[in-house]
Amino acid sequence: MIAKLCEACGGGCSVADHEQEYGQEPFNERKREVMQELAREIVREAGMHPDPERETKIEERKLEAEAMKTQVLISSGL
């Protein structure tokens, strides 16, 4: 039914623009939150959105590597 409606309006609208199919109730707030969290996890796993914790760990490792290089230079007397 939704596909027919989208064809009727040219396909430039979303599912939310159409009436609910018979017997289906709209998402309540809890369902919406769960769906949003699921979408965030999918995007995070797909690498489409940077993970702040991962980015922080990478930066920490870079700083540790630079500190080690500095220690080697200082201890070698260069």
Phi, psi and omega in degrees: 000317181296321179299320178296318180295320180295322176297323182293327182260007177093001176079006183265019183237169179260170178300327182294342180283349185250162178293153176291145175291156183302133176089355179257136177258151180292158178299137172271177185299318181296315178298321180296317179297318180297317179295320179295318179295319177299316178298319178299316180296319179297315180296318180298314181293328180283350179078017182279341181226128183296142178268115184302321179295317179296316179299320179297316180297320178297315179297321178298317179296321177297316179296320177297318179296318178296321178296320178296318177300317179297318178298320179295317179296316181294315183288335178275349177083017180275000000 
